[in-house]
Amino acid sequence: MTTITKTASAAAVAAAEEEQARVWDAAHVMKTYARQPVTFVRGRGARLWDARGKEYLDFLAGIAVCSVGHCHPRLVAAVQEQAATLMHVSNLYLTEGQARLARRLIELSDFERVFFSNSGAEANEVALKLARKRAKAFGRPNKFRIVSALNSFHGRTIATITATGQPKYQKGFEPLPAGFSYVPFNDIAALKAAVSGDTAAILLEPIQGEGGILPATREYLQAARELADRNDALLIFDEVQTGMGRTGRMWAYQHYGVVPDVMTLAKGLGGGFPIGACLARGDAAETLVPGDHGSTFAGSPLAASAANAVLDVIADEELQANARRVGAHLVARLEDLRRRHPHTVGPARGVGLMLAVGLTRPVARQIVGACLDAGLIVNAIGDDTIRMLPPLTITEGDADAAVETLEKAIVAVAAVTAS
């Protein structure tokens, strides 16, 4: 192994360390991600710094994960204190932090019980198992079908890619589990045609994230609720991306007046520490018994300490209100941008700080690359959508800075593509 000499300048050392890391990554890490040409080494609030010392404004937050910003002092302190006290015990034993977190999530929502997991995919996996187990418990062995939406995203386990209504995630992993079907999002007639007495659950995102930041209509979710009730099926809302205040309410379902039977969470729950959750109410909350499901690491003392700290910060710093206020300001700025660049920029869409900029030309990836070069982190969904999922702590000044950088990137890409 090459040893980097410390006699070189700090910049040269950083460059050499970054290059060495890239060599190791290319040689040893499975190639499931197309790496971007930057290595981040430090974060604070809505800012990140790369190995060369360059500063970035982060409007992606690890894809809605760093809900209270990078390295929030209260989150860091909570995890450090817990790490020095107790990091892990088996879930065969009670830990106070996990019990307290469960109580807080229940008090903040309309649910009765929670199962902790390590990720959103795992939370959705247990929701699917719960739906099928519930049907069997009521003597309905043929009631196992799951209806979800086209262009949805629910995770990358074998069951959750099957629930995901995007063939690109399923390709190569056939045969997929049986009993899954998909309907166009916001199409009530198609949903009615798909749901029957054999349906165990309807699984929906209140706002499709990977599908392009597409909010459900109130009528669509109300119809889903009515169909689930009529057919004794569970209504499951995947709030992995929408939950934890991102939309300006603690949970996106609160915008619609529609309460699901099951809700799944992850991403912003731990503020950067891996934790997910599956919340349930009614008979769904009592379906699973010892041995039906489990997780070695889920809800660990460390994970619970992080999530409890995140809940504290969201409440004390009034981040739901901040998401509404700054989100509205950001949408207004994006609409101004659209008026100045109508041949490239389409309407903004989303809720709170879960936003997307539609494009009239397939240049999203080029614009995202130009933004990264200029110090702004955003994300492309397909060729015509730019996604923004900043920390809930951002200011209106941060929003202004992001739009200014985005506009420069749009102009630069337009100049290149026009030539």
C-alpha positions in Angstrom: 0.0 0.0 0.0 1.3 3.4 -0.9 2.0 5.7 2.0 1.3 9.4 1.5 4.1 11.5 2.8 3.1 14.3 5.2 5.9 16.5 4.1 4.0 17.6 1.0 1.7 20.5 1.1 -1.8 20.0 2.6 -3.4 20.4 -0.8 -1.1 17.9 -2.4 -1.8 15.4 0.5 -5.5 15.9 0.1 -5.3 15.3 -3.7 -3.2 12.2 -3.3 -5.5 10.8 -0.6 -8.5 11.4 -2.8 -6.9 9.7 -5.8 -5.9 6.8 -3.7 -9.5 6.5 -2.4 -10.8 6.5 -6.0 -8.4 3.7 -6.9 -9.6 1.6 -4.0 -13.2 2.4 -4.7 -12.8 1.4 -8.4 -11.0 -1.8 -7.5 -13.0 -3.1 -4.5 -16.5 -1.6 -4.2 -19.3 -3.2 -6.3 -20.3 -0.9 -9.1 -23.9 -0.2 -8.1 -23.5 3.6 -8.2 -22.1 5.8 -11.0 -19.8 8.0 -8.8 -19.7 11.7 -9.3 -16.3 13.4 -9.7 -16.1 14.7 -6.1 -15.1 13.3 -2.7 -16.8 14.9 0.3 -14.9 15.0 3.5 -16.9 17.5 5.8 -20.3 18.9 6.3 -22.0 21.6 8.4 -25.6 22.7 8.0 -26.5 23.0 4.3 -22.8 23.1 3.3 -20.4 20.3 2.2 -16.6 20.5 1.5 -14.7 18.3 -0.8 -11.2 16.8 -0.4 -9.8 19.9 -2.2 -11.5 22.3 0.2 -14.2 23.5 -2.2 -17.5 24.5 -0.6 -20.9 23.3 -1.9 -24.5 24.3 -1.1 -26.2 21.0 -0.6 -29.8 20.9 -2.0 -30.0 17.1 -1.9 -29.2 16.3 1.7 -28.1 12.8 0.9 -31.5 12.3 -0.9 -33.7 13.7 1.9 -31.6 12.1 4.7 -29.8 15.0 6.4 -33.1 16.6 7.5 -31.6 18.8 10.2 -28.5 19.6 8.1 -25.0 18.1 8.2 -23.6 17.5 11.7 -26.2 19.4 13.6 -24.6 20.0 17.1 -27.5 18.4 19.0 -27.5 15.3 16.8 -23.7 15.0 17.0 -23.8 15.4 20.8 -26.6 12.8 21.2 -24.8 10.2 19.2 -21.4 10.8 20.8 -23.0 10.5 24.3 -24.8 7.3 23.4 -21.7 5.8 21.7 -19.8 6.3 25.0 -22.6 4.6 27.0 -24.2 1.7 25.0 -24.1 1.2 21.3 -25.9 -2.1 20.8 -27.8 -4.9 22.5 -30.1 -7.5 20.9 -33.8 -6.6 20.4 -34.5 -9.4 22.8 -34.0 -6.7 25.4 -35.6 -3.4 26.1 -33.7 -0.1 25.6 -35.1 3.1 26.9 -34.2 5.2 23.9 -36.0 2.9 21.5 -39.2 2.8 23.7 -39.1 6.6 24.0 -38.7 7.0 20.2 -41.6 4.6 19.6 -43.8 6.6 22.0 -42.9 9.9 20.3 -43.7 8.6 16.8 -47.0 7.3 18.0 -47.9 10.6 19.7 -47.0 12.6 16.5 -49.1 10.4 14.2 -52.3 8.4 14.0 -50.7 5.0 14.6 -50.5 2.6 17.5 -47.4 0.5 17.1 -44.0 0.6 15.3 -41.5 -1.8 14.0 -38.0 -0.4 13.6 -35.7 -1.2 10.7 -32.5 0.1 9.2 -33.8 1.5 5.9 -36.8 2.4 3.9 -36.7 -0.8 1.9 -36.7 -2.8 5.1 -39.6 -0.8 6.4 -41.6 -1.5 3.2 -40.6 -5.1 3.3 -42.2 -5.6 6.7 -45.3 -3.6 5.6 -45.7 -6.1 2.7 -45.2 -9.1 5.0 -47.6 -7.6 7.5 -50.3 -7.2 4.8 -50.1 -10.8 3.7 -49.8 -12.2 7.2 -53.0 -10.2 8.2 -54.9 -11.8 5.3 -53.8 -15.3 6.3 -54.7 -14.6 10.0 -58.3 -13.9 8.9 -58.5 -17.1 6.9 -58.0 -15.6 3.5 -55.1 -17.6 1.9 -55.8 -16.2 -1.6 -55.9 -12.6 -0.4 -52.2 -11.7 -1.2 -52.2 -9.3 -4.0 -50.4 -5.9 -3.7 -51.4 -3.0 -5.9 -48.9 -0.1 -6.3 -48.4 2.7 -8.8 -46.4 3.0 -12.0 -43.2 5.1 -11.6 -43.2 4.4 -7.9 -40.1 3.5 -5.9 -40.2 1.4 -2.7 -36.7 -0.1 -2.3 -34.3 -2.6 -3.7 -35.0 -5.9 -1.9 -36.6 -8.5 -4.1 -40.1 -7.8 -2.8 -39.7 -4.0 -2.9 -38.4 -3.9 -6.4 -41.4 -6.0 -7.3 -43.6 -3.4 -5.6 -41.8 -0.7 -7.5 -43.6 0.2 -10.7 -40.5 0.7 -12.8 -39.2 -2.2 -14.9 -35.7 -0.8 -15.0 -35.2 -1.8 -11.3 -36.6 -5.3 -11.9 -34.6 -6.2 -15.0 -32.3 -9.2 -14.4 -33.8 -10.2 -11.1 -36.6 -12.4 -12.5 -38.6 -14.4 -11.5 -40.1 -11.8 -9.3 -42.6 -12.7 -6.5 -46.1 -13.2 -7.7 -49.1 -11.1 -6.8 -48.0 -7.6 -7.6 -49.8 -5.2 -10.1 -49.4 -1.6 -11.0 -51.7 1.2 -12.0 -51.1 4.7 -13.3 -50.6 7.3 -10.5 -53.6 9.5 -9.9 -55.8 7.4 -12.1 -58.8 6.6 -9.9 -60.6 4.4 -12.6 -57.5 2.2 -13.0 -57.2 1.9 -9.2 -60.8 0.8 -8.9 -60.3 -1.8 -11.7 -57.2 -3.2 -10.0 -58.4 -3.6 -6.4 -60.6 -6.5 -5.5 -61.4 -8.9 -2.6 -58.0 -10.6 -3.3 -56.1 -7.4 -2.6 -54.1 -7.5 0.6 -52.8 -3.9 0.3 -52.6 -0.8 -1.7 -49.1 0.7 -1.5 -48.7 4.4 -2.5 -46.4 7.3 -2.1 -48.3 10.5 -1.2 -45.8 12.3 -3.4 -43.8 10.1 -5.8 -40.1 10.9 -5.2 -38.0 8.9 -7.7 -40.9 9.2 -10.1 -40.3 12.9 -10.5 -41.8 14.7 -7.4 -45.4 14.1 -8.4 -48.0 14.8 -5.7 -51.1 12.6 -5.4 -54.4 14.4 -5.7 -56.7 14.4 -2.7 -59.3 12.6 -4.7 -56.9 9.8 -5.6 -55.9 9.1 -2.0 -59.5 9.4 -0.8 -60.5 6.8 -3.4 -57.6 4.5 -2.3 -58.9 4.8 1.3 -62.4 3.9 0.2 -61.3 1.0 -1.9 -59.1 -0.4 0.9 -62.0 -0.2 3.3 -64.5 -1.8 0.9 -62.2 -4.7 0.1 -60.7 -5.2 3.6 -57.3 -4.3 2.3 -54.6 -2.3 4.0 -53.7 1.2 2.8 -50.0 1.6 3.1 -48.3 5.0 2.6 -44.6 5.0 1.8 -43.4 8.2 3.5 -39.7 7.3 3.4 -39.0 10.4 1.4 -42.0 12.6 2.3 -42.0 12.1 6.1 -40.3 13.9 9.0 -41.5 17.4 8.1 -40.2 17.6 4.6 -43.5 18.7 3.1 -44.1 21.2 5.8 -46.2 18.8 7.8 -44.7 16.0 9.9 -46.3 13.5 7.5 -47.4 14.1 4.0 -50.7 12.2 4.6 -51.7 15.1 6.9 -52.1 17.4 3.8 -54.8 15.1 2.4 -57.0 14.2 5.4 -56.5 10.5 4.5 -55.0 8.3 7.2 -53.4 5.0 6.0 -53.4 1.8 8.0 -49.6 1.5 7.7 -46.9 4.2 7.1 -43.2 3.6 6.4 -40.4 5.9 7.3 -36.6 6.2 7.0 -34.3 8.8 5.4 -34.8 12.0 7.5 -35.7 10.0 10.6 -32.1 9.5 11.6 -30.7 12.8 10.1 -27.9 10.8 8.6 -27.9 7.7 10.9 -29.5 4.6 9.4 -32.9 4.0 10.8 -36.4 3.2 9.4 -39.8 2.4 10.8 -43.1 0.8 9.9 -46.0 2.2 11.8 -49.4 0.6 11.9 -52.8 1.0 13.5 -55.9 -1.2 14.1 -55.6 -4.9 13.5 -52.5 -4.3 11.4 -50.7 -3.2 14.5 -51.4 -6.5 16.2 -50.7 -8.9 13.2 -47.0 -9.7 13.8 -46.0 -11.9 16.7 -42.6 -13.1 18.0 -40.8 -14.9 15.2 -42.7 -13.3 12.4 -40.1 -10.7 11.7 -37.0 -9.2 13.2 -33.8 -7.2 12.7 -30.5 -7.4 14.4 -29.5 -3.8 14.3 -32.8 -2.0 14.0 -33.7 0.6 16.6 -30.3 0.3 18.3 -29.4 2.6 21.1 -27.3 4.6 18.7 -30.0 4.8 16.0 -32.7 5.7 18.5 -30.5 8.5 20.0 -30.1 10.0 16.6 -33.8 9.9 15.8 -34.8 11.3 19.1 -32.4 14.2 18.6 -33.8 14.8 15.1 -37.3 15.0 16.6 -36.1 17.5 19.2 -34.5 19.7 16.5 -37.5 19.6 14.2 -39.8 20.7 17.1 -37.5 23.2 18.8 -36.4 24.9 15.6 -39.9 24.8 14.1 -38.6 23.1 10.9 -42.0 22.2 9.6 -42.9 25.9 9.4 -39.5 26.6 7.9 -40.1 24.0 5.2 -43.4 25.7 4.3 -42.0 29.2 4.4 -38.7 28.6 2.6 -40.4 26.2 0.2 -42.9 28.8 -0.9 -40.1 31.3 -1.3 -38.1 28.8 -3.4 -41.0 28.0 -5.6 -41.6 31.7 -6.2 -37.9 32.1 -7.2 -38.2 29.1 -9.5 -41.2 30.5 -11.2 -39.3 33.7 -11.8 -36.6 31.6 -13.3 -39.1 29.9 -15.6 -40.3 33.3 -16.8 -36.7 34.3 -17.7 -35.9 31.0 -19.4 -39.2 29.6 -20.8 -37.4 27.6 -23.5 -35.7 25.5 -20.9 -37.5 25.7 -17.6 -40.9 24.4 -16.9 -43.2 24.6 -13.9 -41.9 23.9 -10.4 -43.8 21.2 -8.5 -43.8 19.6 -5.1 -44.7 20.5 -1.5 -42.6 22.2 1.2 -39.0 21.4 0.6 -39.6 18.4 -1.6 -39.5 20.1 -5.0 -38.6 19.6 -8.6 -38.0 21.8 -11.6 -39.4 20.5 -14.8 -37.5 21.1 -18.0 -38.8 21.6 -21.5 -35.6 20.0 -23.0 -33.8 16.8 -22.0 -30.8 18.5 -20.4 -31.3 17.7 -16.7 -28.1 15.8 -16.3 -26.0 18.4 -18.0 -27.5 21.1 -15.8 -26.9 19.0 -12.7 -23.3 18.6 -13.7 -22.8 22.3 -14.3 -24.4 23.0 -10.9 -21.9 20.6 -9.2 -19.0 22.4 -10.9 -20.4 25.7 -9.6 -20.8 24.4 -6.0 -24.5 23.4 -5.9 -25.7 19.9 -5.3 -29.0 18.9 -6.9 -30.2 15.7 -8.6 -31.5 14.7 -12.0 -34.6 12.4 -12.3 -34.6 11.2 -15.9 -33.7 13.7 -18.6 -36.2 16.5 -17.8 -36.4 16.9 -14.0 -34.2 18.5 -11.5 -34.9 17.4 -7.9 -34.3 19.6 -4.8 -34.4 18.0 -1.3 -32.4 20.4 0.9 -32.0 20.2 4.6 -35.1 21.6 6.4 -32.9 24.1 8.1 -32.1 26.2 4.9 -32.8 29.9 4.8 -34.4 32.1 2.1 -30.8 33.3 1.4 -29.8 29.7 0.7 -32.7 29.4 -1.6 -31.8 32.6 -3.4 -28.2 31.4 -3.8 -29.3 28.0 -5.2 -31.5 29.6 -7.8 -28.8 32.0 -8.9 -26.4 29.1 -9.3 -29.0 27.0 -11.1 -29.7 29.9 -13.5 -26.0 30.2 -14.4 -25.9 26.5 -15.1 -28.9 26.7 -17.3 -27.4 29.5 -19.3 -24.1 27.7 -19.6 -25.7 24.5 -20.8 -28.0 26.4 -23.2 -24.9 28.0 -24.8 -23.2 24.6 -25.3 -26.3 22.8 -26.6 -27.1 25.6 -29.0 -23.7 25.6 -30.6 
